[in-house]
Amino acid sequence: MLRRIVPLSFGFGVGIAARFLLNSHHSVNLLLTITLSLAGSVAGQIAAEQLLPRDCPIRVYLAVTTIGALAMLLAFSIVKEF
């Protein structure tokens, strides 16, 4: 259980931090940012559980969920431009 909660919360935190650090002219509100970073963290967690071996260190799971959260925010900002 802890192996799932820690990476999800870490990816969520990185997504929120990215929102505040790159606070330019975004028209995305905070609730949507939270939703997108959580969805990206969940997607990264699912990918990590399916593709990585069980004995991987938790740092690898943290990296994959972080990449998932940031990728989801980036993908949304790219799609929103079109």
C-alpha positions in Angstrom: 0.0 0.0 0.0 2.8 2.4 0.9 4.5 1.5 -2.3 1.5 3.0 -4.2 0.7 6.0 -2.0 4.2 7.6 -1.8 4.8 7.8 -5.6 1.3 9.1 -6.3 1.6 11.8 -3.7 5.1 12.6 -5.0 3.9 12.9 -8.6 1.0 15.0 -7.4 3.4 17.3 -5.5 5.7 17.7 -8.5 2.7 18.5 -10.7 1.5 21.2 -8.4 5.0 22.6 -7.9 5.4 22.8 -11.7 2.2 24.7 -11.9 3.4 27.3 -9.5 7.0 27.5 -10.8 5.9 28.0 -14.4 3.1 30.3 -13.5 2.9 32.3 -16.7 -0.3 33.0 -18.6 -2.0 29.7 -17.9 -5.7 29.7 -18.1 -5.9 26.4 -16.3 -7.3 26.7 -12.8 -5.8 24.9 -9.8 -8.5 22.2 -9.6 -7.8 21.2 -13.2 -4.1 21.1 -12.4 -4.6 18.9 -9.4 -6.8 16.6 -11.5 -4.3 16.4 -14.3 -1.3 15.8 -12.1 -3.2 13.0 -10.2 -4.3 11.4 -13.5 -0.7 11.5 -14.8 0.6 10.1 -11.5 -1.9 7.2 -11.7 -1.0 6.5 -15.3 2.7 6.6 -14.4 2.1 4.2 -11.5 0.2 1.8 -13.6 2.9 1.8 -16.3 5.6 1.3 -13.6 3.7 -1.6 -12.1 3.3 -3.3 -15.4 6.7 -2.7 -17.0 9.1 -2.6 -14.1 10.2 -5.6 -12.0 8.9 -5.9 -8.5 12.4 -5.5 -6.9 13.0 -2.0 -8.3 13.8 0.7 -5.8 11.1 3.1 -4.9 13.1 5.9 -6.5 12.3 4.4 -9.9 8.6 4.4 -9.2 8.9 8.1 -8.0 10.6 9.0 -11.3 8.0 7.3 -13.4 5.0 8.8 -11.6 6.7 12.2 -11.8 7.2 11.9 -15.5 3.6 10.8 -15.8 2.3 13.8 -14.0 4.5 16.3 -15.9 3.6 14.5 -19.2 -0.1 14.8 -18.5 0.2 18.6 -17.8 2.4 19.1 -20.9 0.0 17.1 -23.1 -3.0 19.1 -21.9 -1.2 22.4 -22.5 -0.3 21.3 -26.0 -3.8 20.1 -26.9 -5.4 23.2 -25.4 -3.4 25.4 -27.8 -5.0 23.7 -30.8 
